[in-house]
Amino acid sequence: MKQTTLHNLHVSLGATMVPFAGYQMPVRYGSIKDEHHAVRTSAGLFDLGHMGRILITGNDRVPFLDKLVTNKVEGLETGAARYALMPNQEGNVLDDVIYYVFPELLLLVVNASNTDKILQWLQKNKGDLDAKIEDVTADWAMIALQGPNAIKITSPLTDLDLKTVKGYKAAGGTVLGIPCLVARTGYTGEDGFEFYFDANRAEFMFTSLLKAGKDLGLRACGLGARDTLRLEAGMPLYGHELDENTNPLEAGLQFAVQLDKNPFMGSEKLLKVQEDGPAKSLKGFFVEGRRIPRQGHEIFIAGQDTPCGVVSSGTHSPTLERALCMAYINGQHPEGTNFELGLGKKRVPLIPTKIPFYKRKRKKKKKKAVET
């Protein structure tokens, strides 16, 4: 098992460590529910050192990445961040990624379990293009500070004006005196930041942030809370909602698929899916009762014996205080169809609901007074 640069710190903080994507990672420090609520009400700090971080440089870096991802790269301004899918020739998902655009380079962030696969995919498809691919996962630390108090905690510690770093933007500056890339991105459904910096400073950064945010409710959080948070926010997880047998239109990720941009890997297949309609669709459900749905549980139409779908992720929502799940449903079904969750010989009614299950409250912009 690999370890992030923060492994020893996690152990010293009493974290429960588990294998995840080839790494030993903290699943929780105390109660997953308490860590979840900390992020929703104040702030949580996550070690994301297991995520893959890849630099792409060279004169052809933009057209190179543009032909491999579903969202546009060309024409983006400095500091822009984009969520996208990286499809194979069939249009199915090799990984979901985030990339950041800077004057001399692109930073590509991929899932831990897919880092080697994506590195090989990039090299395989580079051809004669002037593009250098560098894996900096071990050299750069990655920490996320998420929650409504994130900006209040971080502002006194940085030379950046964080109000100018809008959602899905990034800027270079310092945090606690450490050169750092600060991105207004995250995987919790809350406001917050992801920090990229020298891995040798990771322990200092993590402990200093915890100390600085203690009075504002900041606490260390593990993978358990990260999963319940992302599920409430309807965010897909590779290996659950996404895999090489699923395309992004089936996963409801049309917002990240720009089929009108230059052709990209698998775009012809996705145009065909758009024309014909997806074979399956990702849906959200609340579950009646206390039983928690898990990946692989079958979905049925009431009164039928043949399953029509399967759960991709399920949990008991600490925020909404009820069981919920995302599931793939085959074909099209009229509104009002009664779905049930199969739990052995028992069936439990499901209540269709829109994804995401939870949306954070955003401050309303004040309207400017109009002179009359």
Secondary structure by P-SEA (a helix, b strand, c coil): cccccaaaaaaaaccccccccccccccccccaaaaaaaaaccbbbbbcccbbbbbbbccaaaaaaaaccccccccccccbbbbbbbccccccccccbbbbbcccbbbbbbccccaaaaaaaaaaacccccbbbbbccccbbbbbbbccccccccccccccccccccccbbbbbbccccbbbbbcccccccccccccccccaaaaaaaaaaaaacccbbbbbcaaaaaaaaaaaccccccccccccccccccccccccccccccccaaaaaaaaaaacccbbbbbbbbcccccccccbbbbccccccccccccccccccccccccbbbbbcccccccbbbbbbcccbbbbbbbbcccccccbbbbcccccccc
